[in-house]
């Protein structure tokens, strides 16, 4: 993990991945080491009845994979000058998913959105590299210090101008707008049978 975890900052960028197997090979050829094998994630976003967190660009979620984790993310920082996405990120692991969900509900939060992915995690020097299989396409995230992320992207042969700073839920809104859909939950079931081209959505 990166040193940013000690300062409670998430510093990252995303890239669209057209060929997942080829990108995995590229990461390994660059010296990336598998840190965590492919795992299914189910995330539930919570908010109050008036969507107060979303209105403030904040996120509260409960994630279930091989662990159960509650995460809070603050608004994006330095959006006018940063080349990467920077947000406060606070996480705590819990041992009982259902009880954690009940606590959030008792505090006045509602489960308002579900999103799923399969994630595989690598370590490339000081940068954490993840491959995400999303219902609408595949992506790679680089997380670390800003300069280290830029260097890692160059080492992997990525086009820096095609980096993505938006989160997956915002990308879902772009997909909905592009295809005239009204999908709320970003689940594999909701995208079964749909022909989605993320290059068209992102780059026209």
C-alpha positions in Angstrom: 0.0 0.0 0.0 1.1 3.6 -0.5 2.2 6.1 2.1 -0.9 8.1 1.3 -2.8 5.7 3.5 -1.0 7.1 6.5 -2.3 10.6 5.7 -5.8 9.4 4.9 -5.5 10.6 1.3 -6.5 8.7 -1.8 -4.4 9.9 -4.8 -5.3 8.0 -8.0 -6.2 8.0 -11.7 -8.0 5.6 -13.9 -7.5 4.4 -17.4 -9.8 2.5 -19.7 -8.5 -1.0 -20.5 -9.5 -2.5 -23.9 -7.6 -5.8 -23.5 -7.4 -6.9 -19.9 -5.1 -9.9 -20.5 -2.6 -7.8 -22.5 -2.6 -5.1 -19.8 -2.0 -7.8 -17.1 1.0 -9.0 -19.1 2.3 -5.4 -19.5 2.1 -4.8 -15.7 4.0 -8.0 -15.0 6.6 -7.3 -17.7 7.1 -3.9 -16.0 7.9 -5.6 -12.7 4.4 -5.5 -11.2 3.9 -8.2 -8.5 0.5 -9.7 -7.8 -0.6 -8.5 -4.4 -4.2 -9.8 -4.3 -5.8 -12.2 -6.7 -9.1 -11.5 -8.5 -11.9 -11.1 -6.1 -15.6 -10.1 -6.4 -16.7 -6.9 -4.7 -20.1 -5.8 -3.8 -20.4 -2.1 -2.7 -23.5 -0.4 -1.2 -23.6 3.4 -1.2 -25.4 5.0 1.7 -26.9 8.5 1.9 -29.6 10.3 3.8 -33.1 10.9 2.3 -32.1 14.3 0.8 -28.9 12.9 -0.8 -26.9 15.2 1.5 -23.6 13.4 1.0 -23.8 13.3 -2.7 -24.6 17.0 -2.9 -21.4 17.6 -1.0 -19.4 15.3 -3.2 -18.9 12.9 -0.3 -19.3 9.1 -0.3 -20.2 6.6 2.4 -20.1 2.9 1.4 -20.1 -0.6 2.8 -18.0 -3.0 0.8 -17.9 -6.8 0.9 -15.2 -8.9 -0.7 -12.9 -11.1 1.3 -13.4 -8.4 4.0 -16.1 -6.0 5.1 -15.1 -2.4 5.0 -16.8 0.9 5.7 -15.4 3.8 3.7 -15.9 7.5 3.8 -14.5 9.7 1.0 -14.4 13.5 1.1 -14.8 15.9 -1.8 -12.1 16.0 -4.5 -9.2 18.4 -3.6 -7.2 20.7 -5.8 -9.4 20.0 -8.8 -8.2 23.0 -10.8 -4.5 22.2 -10.5 -4.0 18.5 -9.8 -3.3 16.0 -12.5 -4.7 13.2 -10.4 -7.8 12.7 -8.2 -7.1 13.5 -4.5 -9.7 12.8 -1.8 -9.7 12.2 1.9 -10.4 8.5 2.5 -11.2 6.9 5.8 -11.7 3.2 6.1 -12.4 0.7 8.9 -12.8 -3.0 8.7 -15.8 -4.6 10.4 -16.4 -8.3 11.1 -20.2 -8.4 10.4 -21.6 -7.0 7.2 -25.2 -7.2 8.1 -24.7 -5.6 11.5 -22.7 -2.8 9.9 -25.5 -2.2 7.5 -28.0 -2.1 10.3 -25.9 0.5 12.2 -25.7 2.8 9.2 -29.5 2.5 8.8 -30.1 3.3 12.5 -28.0 6.4 12.0 -30.3 7.6 9.4 -28.6 6.5 6.2 -30.3 4.5 3.5 -28.8 2.0 1.0 -29.3 4.0 -2.2 -27.1 2.3 -4.8 -25.2 -0.9 -5.4 -22.2 -1.4 -7.6 -20.1 -4.5 -8.4 -16.7 -5.3 -9.8 -14.0 -7.9 -10.0 -10.7 -6.5 -8.8 -7.1 -7.8 -9.1 -4.3 -5.9 -7.3 -0.7 -5.5 -8.2 2.2 -3.6 -6.6 4.5 -1.8 -9.1 7.2 -0.2 -7.0 5.6 2.4 -4.8 2.4 2.4 -6.9 -0.6 0.2 -6.3 -2.1 -1.0 -9.6 -5.6 -2.5 -9.8 -7.5 -4.1 -12.7 -11.2 -3.6 -12.4 -13.8 -5.6 -14.4 -16.9 -3.4 -14.3 -20.3 -4.2 -15.7 -19.7 -1.7 -18.5 -16.0 -2.2 -19.2 -12.5 -2.8 -17.8 -10.4 -0.2 -16.1 -7.0 0.2 -14.4 -6.4 2.4 -11.3 -3.0 3.7 -10.3 -2.7 4.9 -6.7 0.3 6.5 -5.0 2.1 9.8 -4.9 1.3 12.1 -7.9 4.8 12.0 -9.4 5.0 8.2 -8.9 1.7 7.7 -10.6 2.8 9.8 -13.6 6.0 7.8 -13.8 4.2 4.5 -13.6 1.8 5.5 -16.3 4.6 6.3 -18.6 6.4 3.0 -17.7 3.2 1.1 -18.7 3.0 3.0 -22.0 -0.3 4.7 -21.1 -1.6 7.9 -22.8 -1.7 10.4 -19.9 -4.1 12.6 -21.8 -6.7 9.7 -21.6 -6.6 9.4 -17.8 -9.9 9.4 -16.0 -10.5 11.3 -12.8 -14.2 10.5 -12.4 -15.5 7.6 -10.2 -17.4 4.7 -11.5 -20.8 6.1 -10.4 -20.2 9.2 -12.4 -19.1 7.0 -15.4 -22.5 5.2 -14.9 -24.3 8.6 -15.4 -22.3 9.1 -18.6 -23.3 5.7 -19.9 -26.9 6.4 -19.1 -26.8 9.7 -20.9 -25.0 8.3 -23.9 -27.4 5.3 -24.4 -30.6 6.7 -23.0 -30.6 4.3 -20.1 -32.0 4.7 -16.6 -29.7 2.1 -14.8 -29.3 2.9 -11.1 -27.4 0.0 -9.7 -24.1 -0.8 -11.4 -24.5 -4.5 -11.4 -23.5 -7.2 -13.9 -27.2 -8.3 -14.0 -28.3 -4.9 -15.1 -25.8 -4.8 -18.0 -26.4 -8.3 -19.3 -27.2 -8.2 -23.0 -26.3 -4.5 -23.4 -23.7 -3.6 -26.0 -21.8 -0.8 -24.2 -18.7 0.9 -25.8 -16.9 2.8 -23.2 -14.4 4.3 -25.7 -17.5 5.9 -27.4 -18.8 7.1 -24.1 -15.5 8.6 -22.9 -13.8 9.8 -26.0 -16.6 10.1 -28.6 
